[in-house]
Amino acid sequence: MLILAGQGNPGAKYAGNRHNAGFLVLDRIHAEHDFQPWRSKFESQISEGTIETASGRIRTLLVKPETFYNESGRALSKAVTFYKLAPEDVTVFHDEIDLAPGRMRVKRGGGHSGNNGVRSMIAHLGENVRRVRIGIGHPGDKSHVMPYVLSDFSKADQAWFEPLQKAISGALPLLVAGDDERFQTEVMRLAPAPKNDPRQSNRD
């Protein structure tokens, strides 16, 4: 069994925020693959299902923590403990200000780079959780980061974010099968990142 978790904040107030990119990607995966209705458990919204891969169907649990972004690791650890899984069995989808809008990178290991949601994941599960980093760009000034991530994706952003969601969902069998590099390449082929965005990061 694998867990695919999103990071975000619960409730309608935050639903369209950039900080909820992980939740929004999970919603697309839920809609396009074989998953049951969402239900409450582990201080989260969860949904069980399967993903069809080249080697067979993989049982998968979607998890959207309801503990708010900065405490998401606490809720996720409850699901991991219940199913007796290892950190390597968990993939977390989250927004990343250190990637330009529309770019996506898969990462295993390493630090949290100041992302408090990832910090919580590492604190509760360790560094071996696989992360799918969804680039949203940087607002340009550190003092603007919090209002930026807690504001909704703009109409212009939807031009790249919606195709990126669809590409991640379409290429998901590669990720579930453990082929991170092919997954990353396929997503970027299906949904190329926009060029010359002023929110490009120096740490892409």
C-alpha positions in Angstrom: 0.0 0.0 0.0 1.1 3.6 -0.7 -0.1 6.9 0.7 -0.4 10.0 -1.5 -0.8 13.0 0.8 -1.5 16.6 0.0 -0.6 19.7 1.9 -3.0 22.5 2.5 -5.4 24.1 4.9 -9.0 22.8 5.4 -12.1 24.8 4.7 -13.7 26.8 1.9 -11.7 29.9 2.9 -8.4 28.4 1.8 -9.7 26.1 -1.0 -8.2 28.0 -3.9 -5.0 29.2 -2.2 -1.5 28.6 -3.6 -0.7 26.9 -0.3 -3.4 24.3 -1.2 -1.8 23.2 -4.4 -1.2 19.7 -2.9 -4.9 19.3 -2.0 -6.0 20.5 -5.4 -3.7 17.9 -7.1 -5.1 15.2 -4.9 -8.7 16.3 -5.8 -7.8 15.8 -9.5 -6.2 12.4 -8.8 -9.3 11.4 -6.8 -11.6 12.4 -9.7 -9.7 10.7 -12.5 -8.7 7.4 -10.8 -10.5 4.5 -9.0 -11.1 6.0 -5.5 -13.9 5.8 -3.0 -15.7 8.9 -1.6 -13.8 11.0 0.9 -14.3 10.3 4.6 -13.0 11.5 7.9 -10.3 9.5 9.7 -6.8 10.2 11.2 -7.6 13.9 11.5 -7.8 13.9 7.8 -10.0 13.4 4.8 -9.1 10.1 3.3 -10.0 8.0 0.3 -9.0 4.5 -0.6 -8.5 3.2 -4.2 -6.1 1.7 -6.6 -3.8 2.9 -9.3 -3.2 0.8 -12.4 0.5 0.5 -13.3 2.3 -1.6 -15.9 3.0 -4.3 -13.2 -0.5 -4.4 -11.8 -2.9 -2.4 -9.5 -1.4 -0.7 -6.5 -3.6 -0.1 -3.4 -3.4 3.6 -2.6 -4.7 5.9 0.1 -5.2 9.6 -0.5 -4.8 11.8 2.6 -5.7 15.4 3.1 -4.7 16.4 6.7 -7.2 18.6 8.5 -4.7 19.8 11.1 -3.7 22.8 9.0 -0.6 23.1 6.9 2.0 23.5 9.6 0.9 20.4 11.5 0.2 18.2 8.6 2.8 15.6 9.6 1.0 14.9 12.8 -2.1 13.8 11.0 -0.3 11.9 8.3 1.8 9.9 10.9 -1.5 8.5 12.3 -2.3 6.9 8.9 1.2 5.7 8.4 1.2 4.0 11.9 -2.3 2.5 11.4 -1.3 0.8 8.1 2.2 -0.1 9.4 3.9 1.7 6.6 7.4 3.1 6.2 8.2 6.7 5.3 9.3 5.4 1.9 5.7 4.4 1.3 4.5 8.1 1.5 4.5 10.7 -1.2 3.6 14.3 -0.3 2.4 16.9 -2.9 3.1 20.5 -1.9 3.6 24.0 -3.2 7.2 25.2 -3.6 8.1 28.9 -3.8 11.7 28.0 -4.7 10.5 26.6 -8.1 9.2 28.8 -10.9 5.4 28.6 -11.6 4.5 25.4 -13.4 7.7 23.6 -12.8 7.6 20.3 -10.8 10.4 18.3 -9.2 10.4 15.0 -7.3 12.6 14.9 -4.3 13.6 12.2 -1.8 15.5 13.1 1.4 17.0 16.5 2.3 15.7 19.3 4.4 12.5 21.4 4.5 13.9 24.6 3.0 11.8 26.7 5.3 8.5 25.0 4.4 6.8 24.5 7.7 4.5 21.8 6.3 7.5 19.8 5.1 9.2 20.5 8.4 6.2 18.9 10.2 6.4 15.9 7.8 10.1 15.4 8.5 9.6 15.8 12.3 6.9 13.1 12.4 8.0 10.7 9.6 11.7 11.4 8.9 13.5 12.7 5.7 12.7 9.6 3.5 9.2 10.8 2.5 9.1 11.4 -1.2 8.0 14.9 -2.1 6.4 16.2 -5.3 7.3 19.9 -5.3 4.8 22.0 -7.3 6.4 25.4 -8.3 4.3 28.5 -7.6 7.2 31.0 -7.8 8.4 33.5 -5.3 6.7 36.9 -4.7 10.1 38.6 -4.7 10.3 39.7 -1.1 10.4 37.5 2.0 7.9 39.7 3.8 5.3 39.0 1.0 5.6 35.2 1.1 2.8 34.5 3.6 0.1 36.7 1.9 1.2 35.3 -1.4 0.8 31.6 -0.5 -2.4 32.3 1.3 -4.0 34.0 -1.7 -5.8 32.2 -4.5 -4.2 31.2 -7.8 -4.8 34.0 -10.2 -6.7 33.5 -13.5 -3.4 33.7 -15.3 -2.0 31.0 -13.0 -4.8 28.6 -14.0 -3.5 28.6 -17.5 -0.5 26.5 -16.3 -1.8 25.0 -13.0 -4.8 23.2 -14.5 -2.7 21.5 -17.2 -0.1 20.6 -14.5 -2.8 19.0 -12.4 -4.0 17.0 -15.3 -0.4 15.9 -16.3 0.4 14.8 -12.8 -2.8 12.7 -12.6 -2.1 11.3 -16.1 1.5 10.3 -15.3 0.7 9.1 -11.8 1.2 5.3 -12.6 4.9 6.1 -13.2 5.2 7.7 -9.8 3.3 4.9 -8.0 5.6 2.4 -9.7 8.6 4.2 -8.3 9.9 5.6 -11.6 10.4 9.2 -10.3 12.6 10.4 -13.3 10.2 9.2 -16.0 7.2 10.6 -14.0 8.9 14.0 -13.8 9.9 14.0 -17.5 6.4 13.0 -18.6 4.7 15.6 -16.5 6.9 18.4 -17.9 6.4 17.1 -21.4 2.6 17.2 -21.0 2.5 20.5 -19.2 5.6 22.7 -20.0 6.2 25.5 -17.5 5.5 29.0 -18.7 8.6 31.0 -19.8 9.7 34.4 -18.6 7.5 34.5 -15.6 8.6 37.4 -13.2 8.4 35.0 -10.3 11.2 32.8 -11.5 13.4 31.6 -8.6 17.1 31.6 -8.4 17.0 28.2 -6.8 15.2 26.4 -9.7 
